[in-house]
Amino acid sequence: MSPFFNAVKKNVLEQFPKEHFEFQESCGDEVILCEAKNLTALLSMLKTKHKCNFLMNISGIDFPEKQKRFEVCYELFSSSMNSRVRVKVAVNEEEPIPTAQFIWKTADWFERETYDMFGIQFSEHPNLRRLLTHHQFKGYPLRKDYPADRVQHCTEALPVHFDQPRTPESAVSDEGKDLVPLNIGPSHPATHGTLRIMAQLDGERIHRSTVELGYLHRCFEKMAETHPYNQVIPYTDRLNYCSAPMNNVGYCKAVERLLGVEIPLKAQALRMILCELSRIIDHIICIGANAVDLGALTGFFHLFTYREKVYTLFEKLCGARLTVSLTRIGGMAQEPPPDWTGQVLQFCDEMSQGISELESLLNQNKIWINRTQGIGAISAESAIEWGYTGPCLRACGVNLDLRKAEPYYLYNEMDFDVPLGTTGDVYDRYLVRVAEMKQSIKIIRQLAKNLPSGDYTIRDKDIVLPEKKDVYGNIEGLMNHFMLVMKGLRPPKGELYDKTEAANGELGFYLISDASPMPYRLKVRAPCFAIYQSFSEQIQGAYVADVISILGSMNVIAGELDR
Amino acid sequence: MNSSQPSSHNQSKLVDESRSYALTTRISKIASWGKRNSLWPMPYGTACCGIEIMSVMGPRYDLARFGAEVVRFSPRQADLLIVAGTITEKMAPIILRIYQQMLEPKFVIAMGACASSGGFYRAYHVLQGVDKIIPVDVYVPGCPPTPEAVLDGLMVVQKMIKDDTKRPWKDHWEPGVWK
């Protein structure tokens, strides 16, 4: 047990009656089980006394056979102590649990999603409506008794509507205002896919707004529950499709931790190269699209050339361009072709050149500066309250990068810096992203020059399929293949929350295994889900034109937002 | 033309020249030539395919070579709807409305597995193919399709216009009916 968890335990036992609590450890994660009546007091205590400033995730779990059917778990993170703790509470179908959004603002959507998926009630939540599924939807899809393929049709679009204010004090007054309603999206060039913003305008400024999401809710979590572990990998590709390999890596890393295996150094290095290449191309899309929305088309076309080069590298590795599914549980799918690392190094040189050209296009560009500097600024405290991670958080000056804070794979041996901004505005986010691209190149160079030798995957018969030459060449290989396909990869019982630093921030996978060949529950903590929540508050009082600028800088990817 | 020549000579010469440059065709043919070489697509990018559509328009694949680079985000100005990405049940009424807002003649490409059939999302919130609600002319396979495949799909649309292919799926289509 970590010193942090000991201190928490001691404090909890001092303050509360001890029969209400249980302290557990699961796959190295530390868990507190509590009752609904103590939840608010416990969460507040963890935030104030133990500096758990981030609420990373809330997820529901359905256990139909248990007396208390549902569990809700809260994933807390203390950046100053660099420690994590999970709080779990069991509830009945009708029993409401208190909302946590007055402790962390970010709880708002996470709770709405839990309500939408499981029907768990959160008392005093001002907007406990469906979040992802459509408004005509009946039932709760992530309950175990809801069939994955029972489609319900939606026959009409939801009219413009607005959320209730979080508290009576946060309500804005309409008095003496001549308000004009404005609906932006979901089909709008600047909403990057499927986002919808409903606003009321006071002249050119946003008076009140609400965002509607779920237009790309593809039921990832239900699909994960109905597919074997390795077959979930292609679904993870399509979470953040701008940087697909990072999701593969995040998911496989979680399953591997559950299995308790360590992948070979070569696989680790290859995954890191893929992640950093993905980080570069993700930032390319974000910066390029943000600039296009503000009228600067050149940067996009220019940068896309480099994106195509990375696609070519992926294609050489596996044959696919965008959704690569390159990893397998236990390592990589195959050996890279000869001189692949040489081509990666060559790309690094070209990309460095490309970045300096991009900087000369935008850094001093007067129009770009006018449209981005001082726009969408957010303080570090506020950003943490909303659960920001990744470049958007670092643009506020908070030094939090999981590659440094909780290093995985070979990151602690790498020489790289964490770029920080100061004001958290759109311009700072842009600068941080550009600087991160340079750091990624630095990491890739170190790795590609000294790629560790050895195997690209572990060779555990219960986890990894044998190579094709063995399947077709000898009886052991054939039997091994048959057994693994028929029986499936079965991790031991357990649950864990695993995280990686994706291009948008902390990408977390909360995974529960019941020793069957399919995950019992897989919840994704998508970085832009937390960031996009703050959007309504950020654009309040802003010009309509700045809404576009702020939206672009957040890099909201509908695939991982709606899942 | 030489302006120093007397005007009477000039006129007779002009008539001759115009004869040698004349072109005879049918109005439907010249219209279809114009139509197929200036398609204005509306890319309805909702998901991963939306990123590949960017590649199609990007510098390497360059949709402009096929005369279809004038991307319109208003359905009223577009005549080719490229449904690029998963259409969920929540999105279904919106895509239907967008299709209805497009003026004739109009064509629809379902780009990728999700738009064609729901793809590997056999799930409670995903429309099992956009052809459940709007008539689709060309299906492009892939998840996502390569840009070459999308260009091929566009050329099929061009061929359909050229040959004036019959489109019973469109003629018999009724809005708001789930097939």
Contacts between the chains, C-beta under 8 A, distances in Angstrom:
chain1	res1	chain2	res2	distance
A	132	B	125	7.6
A	133	B	90	7.2
A	133	B	124	7.9
A	133	B	125	5.8
A	134	B	88	7.9
A	134	B	89	5.6
A	134	B	90	4.0
A	134	B	125	7.5
A	137	B	89	7.9
A	137	B	125	7.7
A	141	B	124	5.0
A	141	B	125	7.2
A	146	B	124	7.1
A	147	B	124	7.7
A	148	B	122	7.1
A	148	B	123	5.9
A	148	B	124	6.4
A	149	B	122	4.9
A	149	B	123	6.5
A	149	B	124	6.7
A	150	B	124	5.4
A	151	B	89	6.6
A	151	B	123	7.8
A	151	B	124	5.8
A	151	B	125	7.5
A	151	B	126	7.4
A	151	B	127	7.8
A	151	B	128	7.0
A	152	B	89	6.6
A	152	B	124	6.9
A	153	B	89	6.1
A	153	B	92	7.3
A	153	B	178	6.2
A	154	B	89	4.4
A	154	B	90	5.5
A	154	B	92	5.7
A	154	B	93	6.1
A	155	B	93	6.4
A	155	B	176	7.3
A	156	B	93	5.4
A	157	B	93	4.6
A	157	B	94	5.5
A	157	B	97	7.2
A	186	B	91	6.8
A	186	B	94	6.1
A	187	B	44	6.6
A	187	B	73	7.5
A	187	B	94	6.3
A	187	B	98	6.0
A	188	B	73	7.0
A	189	B	73	4.2
A	193	B	45	6.2
A	193	B	46	5.3
A	193	B	47	6.8
A	193	B	50	5.8
A	193	B	85	7.4
A	194	B	46	5.0
A	194	B	47	7.8
A	194	B	91	6.7
A	214	B	88	7.5
A	214	B	90	5.5
A	214	B	125	8.0
A	215	B	46	7.1
A	215	B	88	6.1
A	215	B	90	5.3
A	215	B	91	4.9
A	215	B	94	7.7
A	216	B	46	5.7
A	216	B	47	5.8
A	216	B	85	7.6
A	216	B	86	6.3
A	216	B	88	6.2
A	216	B	91	7.6
A	217	B	88	5.7
A	217	B	90	6.8
A	217	B	125	4.9
A	218	B	47	7.7
A	218	B	86	5.5
A	218	B	88	6.7
A	218	B	121	5.0
A	218	B	123	6.4
A	218	B	125	7.0
A	218	B	126	5.7
A	219	B	121	6.6
A	219	B	123	3.6
A	219	B	124	5.7
A	219	B	125	5.2
A	219	B	126	6.6
A	222	B	123	6.0
A	222	B	124	6.7
A	223	B	120	7.8
A	223	B	121	6.7
A	223	B	123	5.9
A	234	B	120	7.1
A	235	B	120	7.5
A	237	B	48	7.8
A	238	B	47	6.9
A	238	B	48	5.5
A	241	B	47	6.6
A	241	B	48	3.8
A	241	B	51	5.8
A	242	B	51	6.2
A	244	B	48	8.0
A	285	B	51	7.1
A	285	B	54	7.8
A	301	B	58	6.7
A	301	B	59	5.5
A	304	B	54	6.8
A	304	B	55	7.2
A	304	B	58	4.1
A	304	B	59	6.0
A	304	B	60	7.9
A	305	B	58	7.7
A	305	B	59	5.4
A	305	B	60	7.2
A	307	B	55	7.7
A	307	B	58	7.7
A	308	B	55	6.8
A	308	B	58	6.8
A	308	B	59	7.5
A	308	B	60	4.8
A	311	B	55	7.4
A	321	B	52	7.6
A	321	B	55	7.8
A	321	B	146	6.7
A	322	B	48	6.1
A	322	B	51	6.1
A	322	B	52	5.9
A	322	B	144	5.7
A	323	B	48	6.0
A	323	B	143	6.5
A	323	B	144	6.7
A	558	B	46	6.9
A	558	B	47	6.7
A	559	B	47	5.7
A	559	B	48	6.8
